[in-house]
């Protein structure tokens, strides 16, 4: 299957996003782990629901590697539903009739928050690789600036999966007094060697594309679509499970009854991966992909606390619900158990659920009943403890 590529569809969002935007001038630079200060800074975000009078019902949703702020609304580039509509919306676990939901595009992204495709005010051209390297902590610092901008002192909950889960953990460690409840989902407190290896394959695919032009492709009117598509194909395999792939595709051929003895997409799984790769380049910037993957690679929360993850959460008053999926081999259950052990050692209040499903890492994005029920139960209990009104009966 050939997917037509619109080389400018996603890039329109870089400087003119279809969302709310918070601007921070030279007087409020973002101090970054790389030693630089990023200014001016723009943060693109979406909100859903209504903030209550005492500002106690705000939930921050943190997106994963290739996600964005469009959690529960139609995506302005793809036209598809928001990426977490199984969880966010009226009557959903993150109930927009009950909570005020915020989601921002992370620093280094490509949907309106300052990133490598944004114009560098000092040069008048896109940052490209001149953007300082971004870390998970930088993303969270920027989110804290946004929450301050919105006049919210304490978040009722911070929730997210995968790279979003890393942000949740960083929030709980850096701003424990500002997080009443936390839901780190399908994530880890550090990137493993295998995780780094997969990301490096993706980065090398991007940089090997001759249209990458050492990161200066936008200035030269090019997009490294082939390299970025291959990177997405490789990554997408890690989001699924062997069982799910076998059940969905097996060894079935694509639109034929016998092999053609060629390098066409003979098998359905090949066709599926090519579609995933080529549709991805419509909405995502190649340099942002490099920055996002590297931010995950650098993440090692315990390293900031003398190698002890428990110290990151020592004395935390935050209520935690840690969720993993038994078929997730990208961030396996053992990684979540390590987080739970550290939380217990730090004296935190924590519940842990390992969901049985064949959906793999992507299960947190899908309608998995046990996950939906777990999330609803945790948030309802936390809301009662916070003194929020009960959910409306439907």
C-alpha positions in Angstrom: 0.0 0.0 0.0 1.3 3.4 -0.9 0.5 6.3 1.4 0.7 9.8 -0.1 3.0 12.0 1.9 2.0 15.6 2.6 5.4 17.1 3.4 3.9 20.2 5.1 0.8 18.9 6.9 2.4 18.5 10.3 4.8 21.4 10.0 1.9 23.9 9.9 1.4 23.2 13.6 4.9 24.1 14.6 4.3 27.9 14.5 0.5 28.1 14.2 -0.9 25.3 16.4 -4.6 24.5 16.6 -4.6 24.8 20.4 -4.0 27.2 23.2 -0.5 28.6 23.5 1.3 30.0 26.5 4.2 32.4 25.8 7.2 32.9 28.1 9.5 35.8 27.3 13.2 36.5 28.1 12.3 37.2 31.7 11.1 33.6 32.1 13.6 31.3 30.4 13.5 27.5 30.8 16.6 26.4 32.6 17.7 23.1 30.9 19.8 20.2 32.1 22.1 20.7 29.2 23.2 24.0 30.8 21.4 26.3 28.4 18.4 28.6 28.9 15.6 28.3 26.3 14.0 31.7 25.6 11.5 32.7 24.3 9.5 29.6 25.1 6.1 28.6 23.7 4.0 25.8 25.1 1.0 24.5 23.1 -1.7 22.9 25.2 -5.3 21.8 25.3 -7.8 21.8 28.2 -11.0 20.0 28.7 -13.7 20.5 31.4 -14.0 23.3 33.9 -11.6 24.3 36.7 -13.5 24.4 39.9 -13.5 27.4 42.3 -10.6 26.2 44.5 -8.7 24.8 41.6 -8.5 21.4 43.1 -9.8 19.2 40.2 -7.0 19.7 37.7 -5.5 16.6 36.0 -2.3 16.9 33.9 -2.1 14.2 31.1 1.4 13.6 29.9 1.9 12.2 26.4 4.1 9.5 25.1 7.0 9.6 22.6 5.1 10.6 19.5 1.9 11.9 21.2 0.9 15.5 21.6 -1.6 17.8 23.4 -4.6 16.5 21.4 -5.8 14.0 24.0 -9.6 14.1 23.5 -10.3 16.2 20.4 -9.9 15.6 16.7 -6.3 15.8 15.6 -5.8 18.9 13.4 -3.3 17.1 11.1 -4.7 13.5 10.8 -8.4 14.2 11.5 -8.4 11.2 13.8 -9.9 11.1 17.3 -7.7 12.2 20.2 -5.1 9.6 21.3 -6.6 8.9 24.7 -10.4 9.0 24.2 -10.7 5.6 25.9 -9.7 7.4 29.1 -10.5 11.1 28.8 -14.0 12.5 28.2 -17.5 12.7 29.7 -18.1 9.6 31.8 -14.6 8.2 31.1 -12.2 7.5 34.0 -10.7 11.0 33.5 -14.1 12.5 33.4 -14.2 15.9 31.8 -17.6 16.6 33.5 -15.7 16.3 36.8 -12.1 17.2 36.2 -10.2 20.0 34.5 -7.8 18.2 32.1 -4.7 19.8 30.8 -2.3 18.3 28.2 0.7 20.1 26.6 3.0 19.3 23.8 6.4 18.7 25.4 9.5 20.8 24.9 11.2 19.5 21.8 7.9 18.4 20.2 6.5 19.5 16.9 2.9 20.4 17.6 3.4 24.0 18.7 5.7 23.9 21.7 9.2 25.1 21.1 11.2 22.4 19.3 13.8 21.8 16.6 11.4 22.9 13.8 10.6 26.2 15.6 12.4 29.4 14.5 15.5 30.2 16.5 15.1 34.0 17.2 18.8 34.5 17.2 19.3 33.2 13.6 15.9 33.5 12.0 16.0 29.9 10.8 14.7 26.6 12.4 16.6 25.5 15.4 17.4 22.0 14.0 20.1 20.5 16.1 21.0 23.9 17.6 18.2 23.3 20.1 19.7 22.3 23.4 19.3 18.6 24.2 16.0 18.0 26.1 15.5 15.8 29.1 12.4 14.5 30.8 13.1 16.9 33.7 13.2 19.8 31.2 9.7 18.7 29.9 8.4 18.7 33.5 9.9 22.0 34.3 8.2 23.5 31.3 4.9 21.9 32.3 5.3 23.4 35.8 5.7 26.8 34.2 2.4 26.2 32.3 0.6 25.1 35.5 1.9 28.3 37.2 0.6 30.3 34.2 -2.8 28.7 34.7 -2.8 29.7 38.4 -2.9 26.1 39.7 -0.9 25.4 42.8 -1.6 21.7 43.2 -2.6 19.1 40.6 -5.2 16.6 41.6 -3.5 14.0 39.5 -0.7 13.6 36.9 -1.2 10.6 34.6 0.5 9.2 31.5 1.9 6.1 29.9 5.3 5.2 28.4 7.3 8.5 28.1 4.3 10.1 29.7 4.8 7.8 32.7 8.4 9.0 33.0 7.1 12.5 33.2 4.6 11.4 36.0 7.5 9.9 38.0 9.6 13.1 37.5 6.7 15.3 38.6 6.2 13.2 41.8 10.0 13.4 42.5 10.5 17.1 41.7 7.3 18.6 42.8 5.8 16.2 45.4 3.9 18.9 47.2 2.1 19.8 43.9 0.9 16.3 43.1 -2.0 14.8 45.1 -2.2 11.6 43.0 -0.1 10.0 40.3 -0.6 7.3 37.7 2.6 6.1 36.0 1.5 3.6 33.3 3.5 1.1 31.2 6.7 2.9 32.0 10.1 2.6 33.8 12.3 4.7 36.1 15.1 4.4 33.7 15.7 3.4 30.1 17.2 -0.1 29.7 20.1 -0.9 27.4 17.6 -2.6 25.1 15.4 0.5 25.0 18.4 2.7 24.1 19.4 0.2 21.4 16.0 0.3 19.7 16.0 4.1 19.8 19.5 4.3 18.3 18.3 2.1 15.4 15.6 4.7 14.7 17.9 7.6 15.0 20.4 6.1 12.6 17.6 5.4 10.1 16.6 9.1 10.2 20.2 10.4 9.9 21.1 7.9 7.1 18.3 9.4 4.9 20.1 11.8 2.5 17.2 14.2 2.8 18.0 14.7 6.5 20.8 17.1 5.5 22.5 17.0 8.9 19.3 18.3 10.5 18.9 21.3 8.1 16.3 19.7 5.8 13.6 22.3 6.4 15.8 25.1 5.2 16.5 23.1 2.1 12.9 22.2 1.4 13.4 18.5 2.1 11.9 16.0 4.6 13.7 12.7 5.5 10.5 10.7 5.0 12.1 7.4 4.2 14.3 7.4 7.3 11.6 8.6 9.6 9.2 5.9 8.3 11.7 3.1 8.9 12.3 4.5 12.4 8.6 4.4 13.1 8.3 0.8 11.7 11.0 -0.5 14.0 9.6 1.3 17.0 6.0 0.1 16.3 7.1 -3.5 16.6 8.1 -2.8 20.2 4.6 -1.5 21.0 2.9 -4.8 20.1 3.3 -8.3 21.4 4.2 -11.4 19.6 0.8 -13.0 20.4 -1.1 -10.0 19.1 0.9 -9.9 15.9 0.4 -13.6 15.4 -3.4 -13.4 16.1 -3.9 -10.4 13.8 -1.5 -11.2 10.9 0.1 -14.6 11.3 1.8 -15.4 8.0 -1.1 -14.3 5.8 -0.2 -12.8 2.5 -1.3 -9.4 1.3 -3.8 -9.3 -1.6 -2.4 -12.5 -3.1 -2.8 -16.2 -2.8 0.8 -17.2 -3.5 4.3 -15.6 -3.1 5.5 -13.4 -5.9 9.2 -14.1 -5.1 10.0 -10.4 -4.8 10.6 -7.7 -2.2 7.1 -6.3 -2.4 5.0 -6.3 0.7 4.2 -10.0 0.5 2.9 -10.4 4.0 0.1 -8.5 5.7 2.5 -7.6 8.6 4.9 -5.9 6.1 2.1 -3.9 4.5 0.9 -2.9 8.0 4.3 -1.7 9.1 4.8 0.3 5.8 1.5 2.0 6.3 2.4 2.9 9.9 5.7 4.3 8.8 4.5 6.4 5.9 1.4 7.8 7.7 3.6 8.8 10.6 5.7 11.2 8.6 2.6 13.3 7.9 2.3 14.5 11.5 5.8 14.3 13.0 9.1 16.1 12.6 12.2 14.0 12.1 14.4 16.1 14.4 11.8 16.0 17.1 11.9 12.2 16.9 15.7 12.4 17.6 15.2 14.7 20.6 12.3 12.7 22.1 14.1 9.3 21.9 17.2 10.8 23.3 15.3 12.4 26.2 14.0 8.9 27.1 17.5 7.4 26.9 18.8 9.9 29.4 16.1 9.2 31.9 17.4 7.5 35.0 15.5 8.9 38.0 17.6 7.0 40.7 20.8 8.6 39.3 19.6 12.0 40.5 19.3 10.6 44.1 22.7 8.8 44.6 21.5 5.7 42.8 18.6 5.1 45.2 15.1 5.3 43.6 13.5 5.1 47.0 15.1 8.4 47.9 13.4 10.1 45.0 10.1 9.4 46.7 11.1 9.6 50.4 8.3 11.0 52.5 6.1 11.6 49.5 2.4 12.3 50.3 1.3 11.6 46.8 -1.0 8.6 46.2 0.3 6.4 43.5 -1.3 3.8 41.2 1.3 2.0 39.1 0.0 0.0 36.1 1.8 -2.5 33.9 0.7 -4.9 31.2 1.9 -8.5 31.3 2.6 -8.6 27.5 4.5 -5.4 27.4 8.2 -6.2 26.6 9.2 -2.6 26.0 8.6 -1.6 29.6 8.0 -5.0 31.2 6.2 -5.6 34.5 9.5 -6.0 36.3 10.2 -2.3 35.6 6.9 -1.3 37.3 7.6 -3.6 40.2 10.9 -1.8 40.7 9.0 1.5 40.9 6.6 0.0 43.4 9.4 -1.4 45.6 11.0 2.0 45.6 7.7 3.7 46.5 7.2 1.3 49.4 10.7 1.8 50.6 10.1 5.6 50.5 7.0 5.2 52.6 4.6 6.3 49.8 1.0 5.2 49.4 0.9 2.9 46.4 -1.3 0.4 44.6 0.0 -1.8 41.8 -1.9 -3.6 39.1 -0.4 -5.8 36.3 -3.1 -6.1 33.7 -3.4 -9.4 31.8 -3.7 -8.7 28.1 -2.1 -9.7 24.8 -2.2 -6.1 23.5 1.5 -5.3 24.5 2.8 -1.9 25.3 0.1 -0.1 23.4 -2.5 -1.5 25.7 -2.7 1.7 27.7 -4.0 3.5 24.6 -6.7 0.9 23.9 -10.0 -0.1 25.4 -8.7 -2.7 27.9 -11.6 -3.2 30.4 -9.4 -4.1 33.4 -7.3 -1.0 32.8 -10.3 1.3 32.5 -11.8 -0.1 35.7 -8.5 0.2 37.6 -8.1 3.8 36.5 -11.7 4.7 37.4 -11.4 3.1 40.8 -8.2 4.8 41.7 -9.3 8.2 40.6 -12.7 7.9 42.3 -11.0 6.9 45.6 -8.5 9.8 45.2 -11.3 12.2 44.5 -13.1 11.2 47.6 -9.9 11.7 49.6 -9.4 15.1 47.9 -13.0 16.1 48.9 -14.2 16.4 45.3 -17.9 15.9 44.5 -18.9 12.4 43.4 -19.3 11.6 39.7 -22.7 12.3 38.2 -24.8 9.2 37.7 -25.4 8.5 34.1 
